[in-house]
Amino acid sequence: MDPAVVAPVPTTKDPVCGMTVKIGLAKGGTATHDGHEYWFCNPKCREKFVADPVMYRERAAARAAAPAPAAQPAPAAPPAAPSAAMFTCPMHPEVRQPGPGDCPICGMALEPALPSLDDAPNPELVDMTRRFWISVVFVVPLLVIAMGELVDFTPFAPRTRAWVELALATPVVLWVGAPLFRRGWDSLRHRSLNMFTLIAIGTGTAYLFSLLATLAPSLIPATMRDHAGTVPVYFEASAVIVCLVVLGQVLELRARNATSGAIRALLGLAPKTARRITSTGEEDVALELIHVGDRLRVRPGERVPVDGVVVEGGSSVDESMITGEPMPVEKTTGDPVKGGTLNTTGGFVLEARRVGRDTLLAQIVAMVAEAQRSRAPIQQLADRVAAWFVPVVLVVAVATAVVWGIAGPEPRLAHALVNAVAVLIIACPCALGLATPMSIMVATGHGASLGVLIRKAEALEVLARADTVVIDKTGTLTEGKPRLAKITVAAGTTEDAALELAAALERSSEHPLATAILDAAKQRGIAVPSASDFASVPGGGVKGTVRGHQVMLGNARFLATPLDAIANHTAPAQTVVYLAVDGAAVAAIAVADPIKPTTAEAIRALHAEGLRLVMLTGDSKATAAAVAGTLGIDDVIAEVQPEGKRGVIDRLRREGRVVAMAGDGVNDAPALAAADVGIAMGTGTDVAIQSAGITLVGGDLRGLVRARRLGRATLRNIRQNLAFAFAYNVVGIPIAAGALYPVFGWLLSPMLASAAMSLSSVSVITNALRLRGPRS
């Protein structure tokens, strides 16, 4: 289809190459960063942007700020419409335009790309509902009159009855059915045949024939008259078909509205106002007026307005709608809090760090909306069938008319007309087209409520088929924050005294172990003294003077002193540093990265899913083996450099495995991108999250189990929808053509065909909505 049919089409600049591209029709697709949507001229530009979005965003800003040459001033490009103002088609997400309208491919009513909390009703739903009830006023008496012969109720003579039916049917067909005929005409004009093509041809044919039979019955051949010589009219069929199709549109629009419930629930988490603390007191202000650095008070029972850090007070915060975990999390001074989470018990003051589109909640909403419009590979089959569907149905309808016109019982042409119309009306390509998108929309929305963010539908499908999960150790299986595990001291030294000296040196160190030692000193209430003459020896340790004593902290080789006095009883997964004072070893300090409390449960659940688990880490073999042995992981690949992790993924894929990779660090990003599907910990780095297809917001590996089960349930749901849609058309079209007539003498009324067609799409959407059930 020529993309020019979507008008007007706004344009924007490719942030990588600077080319002007059409929003919604750019060949390179789209990507979201910091809540903003970017479009690309080709997939390579998109890949470059995803790899380093900050750099390209800054370049794009610089190009936009640069003045145009004076001799040839460049016309300003139309601004890109905000996501909330863009409308798209659920079946064809590539169709995007500002404001509502009809899809030029399938004719369906467009819907907002990003739902809002606006209480205004859907104008399309309001219009269709009004048209339906008006049609009922005319259709009910029309049916009573038309069906009167069945119960010997004939208040009018045949000619008079035809004129009365014409008067009742015309408002229904020409006014109530106007949107259907408009979409049917657009499908012909755009050379994109769809459901409305069939409805317009079928209903229009029945109405126009009946109109001709009423105005000029002498022009109707004898082969279309009944045994009494009367020309049959089909006003009731055409009017009832329009009424039922409009009813189907009403039911479908209501069901489609329910698929956006998850996004609306997320949007509803953000409060409308926040209580800002100023130099003169406190005031309630609109959320749009909050800036980074503002101090905000959050009282018990209120939702956190923006992302920030607690600077005063403390409380338990319910983060379930973001992380999927039901237990509240204790927050004290220095702890981060996320906008949209619920403060339960105490009150606190936070300092705003991220506001507006930069908040985690806003990014989640944008990511879910983008995922809902993506296409899963399984949809390719439905797309291929749909492309041929309407032309095949038109051929079948013509063949039906020819066969009945030649070999059917009298009146042959009347039977030919009725059965051809039934074939046109019962066929429903929308049921096929909606089978996959509706399931994806519901699944991605429900996944967000479970703390599982799906960037693309493909990731969900691939995860359902994965047989191997490669897992990074630090920050994924473990907390990623080393903690003091044990102190062994020599005689005459206390643990606090040793920790005090070690912390004094580590205050000036940037080593990861320094944080663990300083945190332990803080927890014990130790006042850490200053160290002078500080020096750091790479690969060895640190040294300096503390309170007049020469203190060294590092490995055994660095200390170069006997360690007999501090016999070490540490576990293999612990890292040990030794403390020496004035040349004598006085303590061994063991630091470990604890396994997350939920990891063991997640590993057992993943094994129950039939997955092979591989730990891939740059840590030592001894430490990796100890963690893997504790958790029961199948295979361990340790001491792998960041550039080597991608090679391991490639090797597993060459072995024929479908590989999912879970990680959280910058060093994991290449492997996450190389895997069939990457899973990023939401507590990890932005680079890792941008490289992954799925993000676990809470950083809990149990979210991977939820994502896997959701993916499998989604695939089952899609297959059910496709099976129903195929079966419906495979069975319905032959019956409408009269396949059962030679054996049973049964013919399908066009009105019954219309009812079946209208309910087919609704049935697919209703089945997709079952995915909103819990997937724990």
Beta strands, then each sheet from edge to edge (+ up, - down):
strand 1: 11-13
strand 2: 20-22
strand 3: 30-33
strand 4: 36-39
strand 5: 86-88
strand 6: 96-98
strand 7: 111-112
strand 8: 273-278
strand 9: 281-286
strand 10: 295-298
strand 11: 307-313
strand 12: 315-318
strand 13: 329-331
strand 14: 336-337
strand 15: 342-343
strand 16: 348-354
strand 17: 452-454
strand 18: 468-471
strand 19: 483-489
strand 20: 532-537
strand 21: 541-546
strand 22: 549-554
strand 23: 574-581
strand 24: 584-592
strand 25: 612-616
strand 26: 635-637
strand 27: 659-663
strand 28: 677-681
strand 29: 694-696
sheet 1: 1+ 2-
sheet 2: 3+ 4-
sheet 3: 6+ 5- 7+
sheet 4: 9+ 8- 10+ 16- 11+ 14-
sheet 5: 13+ 12- 15+
sheet 6: 17+ 29- 28- 27- 18- 25- 26-
sheet 7: 19+ 24- 23+ 22- 21+ 20-
end
